[in-house]
Amino acid sequence: MNPDLLLAIGIVLAVLSIPSMLAAFADRRTPRVAALVAIIAGCMIVWAVREQPGGYTIEEIPEVFVRVVAEFI
């Protein structure tokens, strides 16, 4: 799998898991699914950084999203 795609999906999943975790904590429930999604997102991000020669910098992340969207268009 393309490291750029892994990074983009991992970041999107990580961002989407945050509201789910907050909602679970607010309702005094255990955030099982949100925690699982956050773990999967973290693994995808780590996998992408390890597969990319030289890794990624913070400045490259917007460019990665543009490349991923450009691949689908």
C-alpha positions as a Python dict, from the first residue, in 0.01 Angstrom:
ca = {
    (1, 'M'): (0, 0, 0),
    (2, 'N'): (117, 352, -75),
    (3, 'P'): (269, 521, 236),
    (4, 'D'): (99, 850, 147),
    (5, 'L'): (-240, 680, 144),
    (6, 'L'): (-168, 506, 474),
    (7, 'L'): (-68, 835, 635),
    (8, 'A'): (-374, 1021, 506),
    (9, 'I'): (-618, 750, 615),
    (10, 'G'): (-445, 718, 952),
    (11, 'I'): (-469, 1090, 1021),
    (12, 'V'): (-835, 1104, 917),
    (13, 'L'): (-920, 806, 1139),
    (14, 'A'): (-732, 957, 1432),
    (15, 'V'): (-917, 1286, 1399),
    (16, 'L'): (-1254, 1110, 1369),
    (17, 'S'): (-1191, 898, 1679),
    (18, 'I'): (-1150, 1201, 1906),
    (19, 'P'): (-1518, 1311, 1908),
    (20, 'S'): (-1626, 952, 1961),
    (21, 'M'): (-1397, 922, 2262),
    (22, 'L'): (-1520, 1249, 2408),
    (23, 'A'): (-1882, 1144, 2361),
    (24, 'A'): (-1817, 812, 2532),
    (25, 'F'): (-1648, 981, 2827),
    (26, 'A'): (-1931, 1234, 2854),
    (27, 'D'): (-2187, 952, 2868),
    (28, 'R'): (-1970, 764, 3120),
    (29, 'R'): (-1922, 473, 2879),
    (30, 'T'): (-1606, 289, 2787),
    (31, 'P'): (-1478, 415, 2450),
    (32, 'R'): (-1405, 68, 2310),
    (33, 'V'): (-1464, 134, 1940),
    (34, 'A'): (-1304, 478, 1952),
    (35, 'A'): (-996, 336, 2124),
    (36, 'L'): (-973, 58, 1866),
    (37, 'V'): (-999, 308, 1580),
    (38, 'A'): (-734, 529, 1746),
    (39, 'I'): (-498, 231, 1779),
    (40, 'I'): (-552, 132, 1416),
    (41, 'A'): (-493, 493, 1308),
    (42, 'G'): (-171, 509, 1509),
    (43, 'C'): (-49, 185, 1356),
    (44, 'M'): (-124, 313, 1006),
    (45, 'I'): (65, 636, 1073),
    (46, 'V'): (367, 451, 1214),
    (47, 'W'): (362, 206, 922),
    (48, 'A'): (353, 492, 671),
    (49, 'V'): (642, 674, 839),
    (50, 'R'): (850, 357, 844),
    (51, 'E'): (778, 274, 479),
    (52, 'Q'): (856, 625, 349),
    (53, 'P'): (1230, 670, 289),
    (54, 'G'): (1337, 955, 514),
    (55, 'G'): (998, 968, 684),
    (56, 'Y'): (764, 1268, 681),
    (57, 'T'): (788, 1615, 826),
    (58, 'I'): (500, 1822, 956),
    (59, 'E'): (531, 2055, 656),
    (60, 'E'): (478, 1764, 414),
    (61, 'I'): (140, 1653, 554),
    (62, 'P'): (-77, 1895, 350),
    (63, 'E'): (115, 1795, 37),
    (64, 'V'): (51, 1428, 117),
    (65, 'F'): (-324, 1492, 134),
    (66, 'V'): (-312, 1673, -200),
    (67, 'R'): (-122, 1385, -360),
    (68, 'V'): (-370, 1129, -227),
    (69, 'V'): (-669, 1325, -353),
    (70, 'A'): (-495, 1382, -690),
    (71, 'E'): (-441, 1007, -728),
    (72, 'F'): (-816, 946, -699),
    (73, 'I'): (-910, 1227, -933),
}
